[in-house]
Amino acid sequence: MKVQWWLIGAVMLLVVGAGYNVYKIKEDTTSATQLAAADDRIKLADYVSGEWDAVVVVTPYTSEQEMRNFGIPTSRLRNTSITYLDDRVLLAFFEGDRFVKYCYVQQVSGIPYTMRLTRDEAVLEKVKLL
């Protein structure tokens, strides 16, 4: 029986691709869009669906090491640009200790440093542009 090496190669690529997509968590763009459209005071529980009980609000220029200290597995993020940008914050959502999703939100004020908030405490203020 002749082995079809190209078929084995294709299957291996599919397995590796599927594994990558399971390992890496995609940014929750739906929540990001809803949060961007919200006005002034944002209660995250009203805009971010799904099962989560805590959020880590990561401020600009936070290092990947500091994110890991908060329990964020930075190797699972597809985008860690928060370490270089100052126009947005990263919201990392957790259910217990399990990292479930993340999104970026622009123009948030009142968060002086990276902090973990419970679902009930998670209220953000948007920067008012003049």
DSSP file (Angstrom, degrees, kcal/mol; ACC not computed):
  #  RESIDUE AA STRUCTURE BP1 BP2  ACC     N-H-->O    O-->H-N    N-H-->O    O-->H-N    TCO  KAPPA ALPHA  PHI   PSI    X-CA   Y-CA   Z-CA
    1    1 A M              0   0    0      0, 0.0     2,-0.4     0, 0.0     0, 0.0   0.000 360.0 360.0 360.0 126.6    0.0    0.0    0.0
    2    2 A K        -     0   0    0      1,-0.0     2,-0.4     2,-0.0     0, 0.0  -0.663 360.0-132.9 -86.9 130.5    1.5    3.3   -1.1
    3    3 A V        -     0   0    0     -2,-0.4     2,-1.2     1,-0.1     3,-0.1  -0.672   9.5-138.7 -84.2 132.2    1.5    6.1    1.4
    4    4 A Q    >>  -     0   0    0     -2,-0.4     4,-1.9     1,-0.2     3,-0.6  -0.755  19.6-173.5 -91.0  94.5    0.2    9.4    0.1
    5    5 A W  H 3> S+     0   0    0     -2,-1.2     4,-2.5     1,-0.3    -1,-0.2   0.833  81.7  56.7 -62.1 -34.3    2.8   11.8    1.7
    6    6 A W  H 3> S+     0   0    0      2,-0.2     4,-2.2     1,-0.2    -1,-0.3   0.869 106.7  50.4 -66.3 -33.8    1.0   14.9    0.5
    7    7 A L  H <> S+     0   0    0     -3,-0.6     4,-2.3     2,-0.2    -2,-0.2   0.910 110.5  48.4 -68.9 -42.4   -2.2   13.7    2.3
    8    8 A I  H  X S+     0   0    0     -4,-1.9     4,-2.3     1,-0.2    -2,-0.2   0.912 112.1  50.4 -63.2 -42.0   -0.4   13.1    5.5
    9    9 A G  H  X S+     0   0    0     -4,-2.5     4,-2.2     2,-0.2    -2,-0.2   0.905 110.1  49.5 -61.7 -43.1    1.2   16.5    5.2
   10   10 A A  H  X S+     0   0    0     -4,-2.2     4,-2.1     2,-0.2    -2,-0.2   0.910 111.2  49.0 -63.7 -42.6   -2.2   18.2    4.7
   11   11 A V  H  X S+     0   0    0     -4,-2.3     4,-2.3     1,-0.2    -2,-0.2   0.912 110.2  51.6 -63.6 -42.2   -3.7   16.4    7.7
   12   12 A M  H  X S+     0   0    0     -4,-2.3     4,-2.6     1,-0.2    -1,-0.2   0.897 108.6  51.2 -62.0 -40.6   -0.7   17.5    9.8
   13   13 A L  H  X S+     0   0    0     -4,-2.2     4,-2.7     1,-0.2    -1,-0.2   0.903 110.0  49.8 -63.1 -40.8   -1.2   21.1    8.8
   14   14 A L  H  X S+     0   0    0     -4,-2.1     4,-2.5     2,-0.2    -2,-0.2   0.904 111.2  48.8 -63.6 -41.2   -4.8   21.0    9.7
   15   15 A V  H  X S+     0   0    0     -4,-2.3     4,-2.4     2,-0.2    -2,-0.2   0.925 113.4  46.3 -65.1 -45.0   -4.0   19.5   13.1
   16   16 A V  H  X S+     0   0    0     -4,-2.6     4,-2.3     2,-0.2    -2,-0.2   0.919 113.7  49.3 -64.1 -43.8   -1.4   22.2   13.8
   17   17 A G  H  X S+     0   0    0     -4,-2.7     4,-2.1     2,-0.2    -2,-0.2   0.905 112.0  47.6 -62.2 -42.7   -3.7   24.9   12.6
   18   18 A A  H  X S+     0   0    0     -4,-2.5     4,-1.8     1,-0.2    -1,-0.2   0.907 111.3  51.5 -65.5 -41.3   -6.6   23.7   14.7
   19   19 A G  H  X S+     0   0    0     -4,-2.4     4,-2.4     1,-0.2    -2,-0.2   0.894 108.8  51.0 -62.1 -40.4   -4.3   23.4   17.7
   20   20 A Y  H  X S+     0   0    0     -4,-2.3     4,-3.1     1,-0.2    -1,-0.2   0.923 110.1  49.3 -62.5 -44.9   -3.1   27.0   17.2
   21   21 A N  H  < S+     0   0    0     -4,-2.1    -1,-0.2     1,-0.2    -2,-0.2   0.812 113.0  47.0 -67.9 -29.5   -6.7   28.3   17.1
   22   22 A V  H  < S+     0   0    0     -4,-1.8    -1,-0.2    -5,-0.2    -2,-0.2   0.888 116.3  44.6 -74.7 -39.9   -7.6   26.4   20.2
   23   23 A Y  H  < S+     0   0    0     -4,-2.4     2,-0.3    -5,-0.2    -2,-0.2   0.938 107.3  62.4 -71.8 -47.9   -4.5   27.6   22.1
   24   24 A K  S  < S-     0   0    0     -4,-3.1     2,-0.5    -5,-0.2    53,-0.2  -0.596  80.5-138.9 -80.0 139.1   -4.6   31.3   21.0
   25   25 A I  B     -a   77   0A   0     51,-3.1    53,-0.8    -2,-0.3     2,-0.1  -0.867  16.7-130.8-100.8 128.0   -7.7   33.2   22.1
   26   26 A K        -     0   0    0     -2,-0.5    76,-0.5    -5,-0.2     2,-0.1  -0.454  30.2 -99.0 -75.1 148.1   -9.2   35.5   19.6
   27   27 A E  B     -b  102   0B   0     -2,-0.1     2,-1.6    74,-0.1    76,-0.2  -0.430  32.3-120.2 -64.6 138.4  -10.0   39.1   20.6
   28   28 A D     >  +     0   0    0     74,-3.6     4,-1.7     1,-0.2    -1,-0.1  -0.629  40.5 170.7 -82.3  85.6  -13.7   39.6   21.4
   29   29 A T  H  > S+     0   0    0     -2,-1.6     4,-2.3     1,-0.2    -1,-0.2   0.765  70.2  62.7 -72.2 -25.3  -14.4   42.2   18.8
   30   30 A T  H  > S+     0   0    0      2,-0.2     4,-2.2     1,-0.2    -1,-0.2   0.954 107.4  42.3 -63.5 -49.5  -18.2   42.1   19.5
   31   31 A S  H  > S+     0   0    0      1,-0.2     4,-2.7     2,-0.2     5,-0.2   0.896 112.7  54.7 -63.4 -39.8  -17.7   43.3   23.0
   32   32 A A  H  X S+     0   0    0     -4,-1.7     4,-2.1     1,-0.2    -1,-0.2   0.907 109.0  47.9 -60.5 -42.1  -15.1   45.9   21.9
   33   33 A T  H  X S+     0   0    0     -4,-2.3     4,-1.4     2,-0.2    -1,-0.2   0.916 112.9  47.6 -65.0 -43.8  -17.6   47.3   19.4
   34   34 A Q  H  X S+     0   0    0     -4,-2.2     4,-0.7     1,-0.2    -2,-0.2   0.894 112.8  48.8 -65.3 -40.0  -20.4   47.5   21.9
   35   35 A L  H >< S+     0   0    0     -4,-2.7     3,-0.6     1,-0.2    -1,-0.2   0.872 107.7  55.0 -67.7 -36.4  -18.1   49.1   24.5
   36   36 A A  H 3< S+     0   0    0     -4,-2.1    -1,-0.2     1,-0.2    -2,-0.2   0.836 108.5  49.0 -65.0 -32.1  -16.9   51.7   21.9
   37   37 A A  H 3< S+     0   0    0     -4,-1.4    -1,-0.2    -5,-0.1    -2,-0.2   0.620  92.0 102.1 -82.6 -13.3  -20.5   52.7   21.3
   38   38 A A    <<  -     0   0    0     -4,-0.7     2,-0.3    -3,-0.6     4,-0.1  -0.319  68.6-126.5 -72.5 154.8  -21.4   53.1   25.0
   39   39 A D        -     0   0    0      2,-0.2     2,-0.1    -2,-0.0    -1,-0.1  -0.772  52.1 -46.3-104.6 148.0  -21.5   56.5   26.6
   40   40 A D  S    S+     0   0    0     -2,-0.3    86,-2.7    87,-0.1     2,-0.5  -0.037 119.5  37.6  44.3 -97.9  -19.8   57.9   29.6
   41   41 A R  E    S-F  125   0C   0     84,-0.2     2,-0.6    -2,-0.1    84,-0.2  -0.754  71.4-164.3 -94.8 124.7  -20.1   55.3   32.4
   42   42 A I  E     -F  124   0C   0     82,-3.6    82,-2.9    -2,-0.5     2,-0.8  -0.931  13.7-162.1-116.7 117.2  -19.8   51.7   31.3
   43   43 A K  E >>  -F  123   0C   0     -2,-0.6     3,-2.0    80,-0.2     4,-0.6  -0.874  16.6-151.5 -91.8 110.0  -20.9   48.8   33.5
   44   44 A L  H >> S+     0   0    0     78,-2.2     4,-2.9    -2,-0.8     3,-1.3   0.809  89.9  64.5 -56.5 -34.6  -19.0   45.9   31.8
   45   45 A A  H 34 S+     0   0    0     77,-0.5    -1,-0.3    74,-0.4    78,-0.1   0.785 100.2  54.1 -60.9 -26.4  -21.6   43.3   32.8
   46   46 A D  H <4 S+     0   0    0     -3,-2.0    -1,-0.3     1,-0.1    -2,-0.2   0.688 120.9  28.8 -79.4 -18.6  -24.2   45.1   30.7
   47   47 A Y  H << S+     0   0    0     -3,-1.3     2,-0.7    -4,-0.6    -2,-0.2   0.661 107.0  69.4-116.0 -23.4  -22.0   45.0   27.5
   48   48 A V     <  -     0   0    0     -4,-2.9    -1,-0.2    -5,-0.2     4,-0.1  -0.880  68.0-159.6-108.0 112.2  -19.8   41.9   27.7
   49   49 A S        +     0   0    0     -2,-0.7     2,-0.1    -3,-0.1   -18,-0.1  -0.229  43.2  55.4 -82.3 173.2  -21.7   38.7   27.4
   50   50 A G  S    S-     0   0    0     -2,-0.0     2,-0.8     2,-0.0    -2,-0.1  -0.267  93.6 -44.6  98.8 176.2  -20.6   35.2   28.4
   51   51 A E  S    S+     0   0    0     -2,-0.1     2,-0.3    42,-0.0    -2,-0.1  -0.762  74.5 131.7 -88.4 110.1  -19.5   33.6   31.6
   52   52 A W        -     0   0    0     -2,-0.8    43,-0.3    -4,-0.1     3,-0.1  -0.968  30.4-177.4-154.4 146.3  -17.0   35.7   33.5
   53   53 A D  S    S+     0   0    0     41,-2.9    66,-1.7    -2,-0.3     2,-0.3   0.423  71.9  29.9-124.9  -3.6  -16.7   36.8   37.1
   54   54 A A  E     -CD  94 118B   0     40,-1.7    40,-2.9    64,-0.3     2,-0.4  -0.992  57.7-159.8-152.7 154.8  -13.6   39.0   37.0
   55   55 A V  E     -CD  93 117B   0     62,-2.9    62,-3.3    -2,-0.3     2,-0.6  -0.998  11.3-146.4-135.9 140.6  -11.8   41.3   34.7
   56   56 A V  E     -CD  92 116B   0     36,-2.7    36,-2.4    -2,-0.4     2,-0.8  -0.945  14.5-151.6-104.4 120.4   -8.2   42.6   34.7
   57   57 A V  E     -CD  91 115B   0     58,-2.9    58,-1.7    -2,-0.6     2,-0.6  -0.836  12.5-159.3 -93.7 112.0   -8.0   46.1   33.3
   58   58 A V  E     -C   90   0B   0     32,-3.3    32,-2.2    -2,-0.8     3,-0.1  -0.832   6.3-149.0 -99.6 117.9   -4.5   46.4   31.8
   59   59 A T    >   -     0   0    0     -2,-0.6     3,-1.2    30,-0.2    30,-0.1  -0.366  35.2 -73.5 -82.0 162.8   -3.3   49.9   31.4
   60   60 A P  T 3  S+     0   0    0      0, 0.0    23,-0.2     0, 0.0    -1,-0.2  -0.143 114.4  22.0 -55.7 150.2   -0.9   51.1   28.7
   61   61 A Y  T 3  S+     0   0    0     21,-2.4     2,-0.4    24,-0.6    22,-0.2   0.599  80.5 151.0  67.6  16.1    2.8   50.2   28.9
   62   62 A T    <   -     0   0    0     -3,-1.2    -1,-0.3    20,-0.4    -4,-0.0  -0.635  44.9-124.4 -75.3 131.1    2.1   47.2   31.2
   63   63 A S     >  -     0   0    0     -2,-0.4     4,-2.0     1,-0.1     5,-0.1  -0.301  14.2-116.2 -74.7 160.4    4.8   44.6   30.6
   64   64 A E  H  > S+     0   0    0      1,-0.2     4,-2.3     2,-0.2    10,-0.2   0.851 116.5  57.2 -63.8 -33.9    4.0   41.0   29.6
   65   65 A Q  H  > S+     0   0    0      2,-0.2     4,-1.8     1,-0.2    -1,-0.2   0.918 106.6  47.8 -63.2 -43.3    5.6   39.9   32.9
   66   66 A E  H  > S+     0   0    0      2,-0.2     4,-1.1     1,-0.2    -1,-0.2   0.886 109.7  53.2 -65.4 -37.9    3.2   42.1   34.9
   67   67 A M  H ><>S+     0   0    0     -4,-2.0     5,-2.3     1,-0.2     3,-0.7   0.920 107.7  50.9 -61.8 -42.3    0.3   40.7   32.9
   68   68 A R  H ><5S+     0   0    0     -4,-2.3     3,-1.6     1,-0.2    -1,-0.2   0.855 102.8  60.4 -63.0 -34.1    1.4   37.2   33.7
   69   69 A N  H 3<5S+     0   0    0     -4,-1.8    -1,-0.2     1,-0.3    -2,-0.2   0.801 103.5  51.4 -62.2 -28.3    1.5   38.2   37.4
   70   70 A F  T <<5S-     0   0    0     -4,-1.1    -1,-0.3    -3,-0.7    -2,-0.2   0.385 128.2-100.9 -87.6   2.7   -2.2   39.0   37.1
   71   71 A G  T < 5S+     0   0    0     -3,-1.6    -3,-0.2     1,-0.3    28,-0.1   0.532  76.3 140.9  92.7   6.9   -2.8   35.5   35.6
   72   72 A I      < -     0   0    0     -5,-2.3     2,-1.5    -6,-0.2    -1,-0.3  -0.742  48.8-141.8 -85.0 115.7   -3.0   36.6   32.0
   73   73 A P    >   -     0   0    0      0, 0.0     3,-2.6     0, 0.0     4,-0.4  -0.608  17.0-169.5 -77.3  92.8   -1.3   34.0   29.8
   74   74 A T  G >  S+     0   0    0     -2,-1.5     3,-1.0     1,-0.3    -9,-0.0   0.741  79.8  66.7 -60.7 -24.1    0.3   36.4   27.4
   75   75 A S  G 3  S+     0   0    0      1,-0.2    -1,-0.3    -3,-0.1     5,-0.0   0.697  97.9  55.3 -69.9 -15.9    1.3   33.5   25.0
   76   76 A R  G <  S+     0   0    0     -3,-2.6   -51,-3.1   -52,-0.1     2,-0.3   0.562  88.6  94.0 -91.6  -9.3   -2.4   32.9   24.4
   77   77 A L  B <   -a   25   0A   0     -3,-1.0     3,-0.2    -4,-0.4   -51,-0.1  -0.657  61.6-156.4 -82.7 136.4   -3.1   36.5   23.3
   78   78 A R  S    S+     0   0    0    -53,-0.8     2,-0.4    -2,-0.3    -1,-0.1   0.703  86.3  35.7 -79.1 -19.7   -2.9   37.2   19.6
   79   79 A N        +     0   0    0      1,-0.1    -1,-0.2    -3,-0.0     3,-0.2  -0.948  52.4 166.0-140.9 113.8   -2.2   40.8   20.2
   80   80 A T    >   +     0   0    0     -2,-0.4     3,-1.5    -3,-0.2     4,-0.1  -0.116  35.2 129.2-114.7  34.8   -0.1   42.2   23.1
   81   81 A S  G >>  +     0   0    0      1,-0.3     3,-2.3     2,-0.2     4,-1.5   0.570  47.8  90.0 -69.2  -7.3    0.4   45.7   21.7
   82   82 A I  G 34 S+     0   0    0      1,-0.3   -21,-2.4     2,-0.2   -20,-0.4   0.787  76.3  67.6 -58.8 -25.5   -0.8   47.2   25.0
   83   83 A T  G <4 S+     0   0    0     -3,-1.5    -1,-0.3   -22,-0.2    -2,-0.2   0.657 113.8  27.6 -68.9 -13.6    2.9   47.1   26.1
   84   84 A Y  T <4 S+     0   0    0     -3,-2.3     2,-0.3    -4,-0.1    -2,-0.2   0.557 108.0  75.2-122.6 -14.3    3.6   49.8   23.4
   85   85 A L     <  -     0   0    0     -4,-1.5   -24,-0.6     1,-0.1     3,-0.1  -0.753  46.3-170.2-108.8 150.5    0.4   51.8   22.9
   86   86 A D  S    S+     0   0    0     -2,-0.3    -1,-0.1   -26,-0.2    -4,-0.1   0.287  70.8  79.6-119.0  10.9   -1.2   54.5   25.2
   87   87 A D  S    S+     0   0    0     20,-0.1    20,-1.1    19,-0.1     2,-0.3   0.305  95.8  26.1-103.3  10.4   -4.6   55.0   23.6
   88   88 A R  E     - E   0 106B   0     18,-0.2     2,-0.3    -3,-0.1    18,-0.3  -0.978  64.8-126.8-159.7 168.7   -6.4   52.0   25.0
   89   89 A V  E     - E   0 105B   0     16,-2.8    16,-2.5    -2,-0.3     2,-0.5  -0.914  22.4-126.6-121.3 152.7   -6.7   49.5   27.8
   90   90 A L  E     -CE  58 104B   0    -32,-2.2   -32,-3.3    -2,-0.3     2,-0.6  -0.853  16.6-157.0 -97.1 130.6   -6.8   45.7   27.6
   91   91 A L  E     -CE  57 103B   0     12,-3.3    12,-1.8    -2,-0.5     2,-0.6  -0.947   8.4-170.3-109.1 115.6   -9.7   44.0   29.3
   92   92 A A  E     -CE  56 102B   0    -36,-2.4   -36,-2.7    -2,-0.6     2,-0.3  -0.930  10.9-152.1-109.8 117.4   -8.9   40.3   30.2
   93   93 A F  E     -CE  55 101B   0      8,-3.1     7,-2.6    -2,-0.6     8,-1.2  -0.704  12.3-171.1 -98.0 139.8  -11.9   38.4   31.4
   94   94 A F  E     -CE  54  99B   0    -40,-2.9   -41,-2.9    -2,-0.3   -40,-1.7  -0.947  23.2-156.1-129.0 145.9  -11.8   35.4   33.8
   95   95 A E  E >  S- E   0  98B   0      3,-2.6     3,-1.9    -2,-0.4     2,-0.4  -0.948  83.8 -45.5-115.6 104.7  -14.1   32.8   35.0
   96   96 A G  T 3  S-     0   0    0     -2,-0.6   -43,-0.1     1,-0.3    -2,-0.0  -0.614 123.7 -28.0  66.4-124.6  -12.5   31.8   38.3
   97   97 A D  T 3  S+     0   0    0     -2,-0.4     2,-0.5    -3,-0.1    -1,-0.3   0.377 115.9 107.0 -99.1   2.4   -8.9   31.4   37.4
   98   98 A R  E <   - E   0  95B   0     -3,-1.9    -3,-2.6     1,-0.0     2,-0.5  -0.732  68.6-134.8 -90.7 123.4   -9.6   30.5   33.8
   99   99 A F  E     + E   0  94B   0     -2,-0.5    -5,-0.2    -5,-0.2     3,-0.1  -0.638  32.0 169.2 -73.8 120.6   -8.8   33.1   31.1
  100  100 A V  E     -     0   0B   0     -7,-2.6     2,-0.3    -2,-0.5    -6,-0.2   0.782  51.1 -25.1-110.6 -34.0  -11.8   33.2   28.8
  101  101 A K  E     - E   0  93B   0     -8,-1.2    -8,-3.1   -76,-0.1    -1,-0.4  -0.987  48.2-153.9-169.2 170.6  -11.6   36.2   26.5
  102  102 A Y  E     +bE  27  92B   0    -76,-0.5   -74,-3.6    -2,-0.3     2,-0.3  -0.981   8.4 177.9-150.6 160.7  -10.2   39.7   26.0
  103  103 A C  E     - E   0  91B   0    -12,-1.8   -12,-3.3    -2,-0.3     2,-0.4  -0.971  25.7-119.3-155.6 165.2  -10.8   42.9   24.1
  104  104 A Y  E     - E   0  90B   0     -2,-0.3     2,-0.4   -14,-0.2   -14,-0.2  -0.878  21.9-167.1-109.0 142.7   -9.3   46.4   23.8
  105  105 A V  E     - E   0  89B   0    -16,-2.5   -16,-2.8    -2,-0.4     3,-0.3  -0.997  10.5-144.6-130.6 133.6  -11.2   49.6   24.7
  106  106 A Q  E    S+ E   0  88B   0     -2,-0.4   -18,-0.2   -18,-0.3    21,-0.1  -0.621  71.0  20.1 -94.4 155.4  -10.1   53.1   23.7
  107  107 A Q  S    S+     0   0    0    -20,-1.1    20,-2.8    -2,-0.2     2,-0.4   0.921  73.5 155.5  59.5  56.4  -10.5   56.3   25.7
  108  108 A V  E     -G  126   0C   0     -3,-0.3    18,-0.2    18,-0.3     2,-0.2  -0.935  18.1-171.8-112.0 136.5  -11.0   55.0   29.3
  109  109 A S  E     +G  125   0C   0     16,-3.1    16,-0.9    -2,-0.4    18,-0.0  -0.729  54.9  49.6-120.0 171.4  -10.1   57.1   32.3
  110  110 A G  S    S+     0   0    0     -2,-0.2    -1,-0.1     1,-0.1    16,-0.1   0.506  74.6 110.8  82.3   4.6   -9.9   56.6   36.0
  111  111 A I        +     0   0    0     -3,-0.2    -1,-0.1     1,-0.1    -3,-0.1  -0.872  40.2 178.3-110.3  96.7   -7.8   53.4   35.9
  112  112 A P        -     0   0    0      0, 0.0     2,-0.3     0, 0.0    -1,-0.1   0.762  65.3  -0.6 -73.6 -23.8   -4.4   54.6   37.3
  113  113 A Y  S    S-     0   0    0    -56,-0.1   -56,-0.1   -51,-0.0     2,-0.1  -0.961  95.9 -65.9-156.6 166.6   -2.7   51.2   37.1
  114  114 A T        +     0   0    0     -2,-0.3     2,-0.3   -54,-0.1   -56,-0.2  -0.387  63.3 167.6 -61.9 130.7   -3.4   47.6   36.1
  115  115 A M  E     -D   57   0B   0    -58,-1.7   -58,-2.9    -2,-0.1     2,-0.5  -0.983  36.0-124.4-148.0 156.3   -6.1   46.1   38.4
  116  116 A R  E     -D   56   0B   0     -2,-0.3     2,-0.3   -60,-0.2   -60,-0.2  -0.885  30.4-175.2-102.9 131.5   -8.4   43.1   38.9
  117  117 A L  E     -D   55   0B   0    -62,-3.3   -62,-2.9    -2,-0.5     2,-0.1  -0.938  22.7-122.3-125.5 146.8  -12.1   43.9   39.4
  118  118 A T  E  >  -D   54   0B   0     -2,-0.3     4,-1.4   -64,-0.2   -64,-0.3  -0.344  39.0 -99.9 -76.6 169.5  -15.0   41.6   40.1
  119  119 A R  T  4 S+     0   0    0    -66,-1.7   -74,-0.4     1,-0.2     3,-0.2   0.886 125.4  48.0 -58.6 -39.4  -18.0   41.6   37.7
  120  120 A D  T  4 S+     0   0    0    -67,-0.2    -1,-0.2     1,-0.2   -66,-0.1   0.833 113.3  46.6 -71.8 -32.5  -19.9   43.9   40.1
  121  121 A E  T  4 S+     0   0    0      1,-0.1     2,-1.9    -3,-0.1    -1,-0.2   0.650  82.5 109.1 -80.9 -16.0  -17.0   46.3   40.5
  122  122 A A     <  +     0   0    0     -4,-1.4   -78,-2.2    -3,-0.2   -77,-0.5  -0.415  38.0 138.4 -74.7  83.4  -16.3   46.5   36.8
  123  123 A V  E     -F   43   0C   0     -2,-1.9     2,-0.3   -80,-0.2   -80,-0.2  -0.996  30.0-168.0-127.0 125.1  -17.4   50.0   35.9
  124  124 A L  E     -F   42   0C   0    -82,-2.9   -82,-3.6    -2,-0.4     2,-0.5  -0.824  14.2-140.2-113.8 151.9  -15.3   52.1   33.5
  125  125 A E  E     -FG  41 109C   0    -16,-0.9   -16,-3.1    -2,-0.3     2,-0.3  -0.939  18.6-137.9-108.8 130.7  -15.5   55.8   32.7
  126  126 A K  E     - G   0 108C   0    -86,-2.7     2,-0.3    -2,-0.5   -18,-0.3  -0.637  26.7-106.0 -85.7 146.7  -14.9   56.9   29.1
  127  127 A V        -     0   0    0    -20,-2.8     2,-0.7    -2,-0.3   -87,-0.1  -0.532  31.7-131.7 -69.1 131.1  -12.8   59.9   28.4
  128  128 A K        -     0   0    0     -2,-0.3     2,-0.4     2,-0.0    -1,-0.1  -0.784  18.3-146.4 -89.5 118.8  -15.0   62.8   27.3
  129  129 A L              0   0    0     -2,-0.7    -1,-0.0     1,-0.1     0, 0.0  -0.685 360.0 360.0 -86.4 134.8  -13.6   64.4   24.2
  130  130 A L              0   0    0     -2,-0.4    -1,-0.1     0, 0.0    -2,-0.0   0.440 360.0 360.0 -93.2 360.0  -14.1   68.1   23.9
